Amino acid sequence: MVPLKLQQLRYVLAVVDSGGFKGAAKLLHRTQPALSLGIRELEQRLGSAIFEKSGNTRLTPFGALCVPRFRELLGVHDRVAQDLDDIVHRRTGRVEVVTAPSVARRYMPKVLNHFLRQHPGLEVVLHDGPSEVVADMVRTGEVEFGVSALWGDSSDLDFEPLLEDEVGVVCHHTHPLADANSLRWPDLRGQTLIRNGTSRLLEGTPAADLLSDSRVYISEMISIVAMLETGTAYTTLPRLAFEEGYSSLRFIPLLQPAISRSVGIITQRGVSLTPAAEEVIALLRGVIGV
């Protein structure tokens, strides 16, 4: 196989397209001797003349076969080079990310609006789901990165903490606990606790016995809210997971001991991100204030 220098192929096409060495030299901002030398080297490398030796720029039969192939090769090269340049400079491409619903609701609209204004040629796909889903989608490569708390085995994932999300009590404004500015875990004894997907944060803490006393588990926030609005029960949630749009509900910080979850960026260990994904992460850090 004969290795080819792309610049020499461009010399040949410039001579053909401009009708001569003088026009090609002007087109490529090269001297005529430099073009002639480059084409002679190419002919020697290929083992056959491309232009007739009669002093004009008429192609040899071999040269006539070469020209369309040179155009095809350079066309592919230039398209690939342009595509890569567009990706590096965020002019085109696609970014997929998955976040916890609370992150998607609180932070991602501002991040995405800024990103899309800056890069009109890029497409962004945002998924949301519980922490296990976030980790699995990152682990399998379905998305470039995720933003959530990280549970379970994470030996194949990297985690960059962004914020600490405190756990508090959420209840209806008519609930007996609702008038407190803060609560201690003993204050909750005797009240009906609704367990949910984030209740695992209480495991292994002084509040763990509240879980064993609870007789209600609800997984979906809509159903949790419906139960809370009866005023007969409370639940515990990280602050980010508390939807402040529910005006009838209160979030009350829990103290002694304070419990929080760490929310951060989850990526595959040892796998680099695209420049566009790196920029989305940088914007997210800025929005959160890291």
C-alpha positions, 0 to 999 in steps of 0.5 A: 500500500502506498502512503499518500500525503494529502497536501500533494493530492491537493496540489494535483487537484488545484492544478487541474481545477485552475488550469495550470501551475501558476493558477494553482500556486496562487490558489494555494499560496505556494510557489510554483517550484514547491507545487512541482516538487510536491507533485513529482514526489507524489508521482515517484511514490505512486510509480507513474506520471500524473501529468504529461511531460509535454510542458502542459497540464494534460493528465496522463491516463493514470492521472485521469484515474487518480483525480476522482479518487483524490477528490473522494479521499480529500472529501472524506478527510475534510468532512471528518475533520470538519465534523470533529472540529464542530464537536470540539467547538460545540457547533454540532452534536448531542449530549445525553444526561440523566438526573434525579427528578429534583435536580431536573426540576431545580437546576437543569432548566437554567443550565439547558437554556444557557447551553442552548443559547450558546450552542444552537447546533447542539441537541440535549436529551435530559432523562430523569429517574431515581438514583438507581436508574441514574447510576445504571444509565451511566454505567451502561453508557446510555448517557454521558453523565448523571446527577444524583445521590449514589447508592450501592456498589460504585466501584465502576463509577466516579462521583463528584459531590456538588451539594449536601441535601438536608433531610427534613419533615414534610407535612400539611400545615394543619398537622400537629408538627407544622408550627415548629421551626425545626424538629428533633427526631424524638419529636416525631414519635407517636406520629404516622410516618409515610416511608418513601424511596429516600427513607433509606437515608434514616437507616443506620441513624438514631432515627432508624427506629422510626422506620420500623414503626411506620406502617405506610410506604408510598413510592410516588410523590403524587400519592405521597402528597395526596396522603399528606394533604389529609393532615394525618401523616408526615414524611421525610424528604431531602430538601431538593425533593420537596416541591415548594409549589405545594403551598399547603405543605411545609418543610421543617428542618430536622436536627439532632442529628442532622441527616443529609445526602450528597448529590453530585456528578456520576460518570463512568470511571476511566471514560472521558466526556465530550467537550459539550458534556464537560460544558454542561457540567461546568454550567451546572457547577455555576448554577449550584454555586460550586 
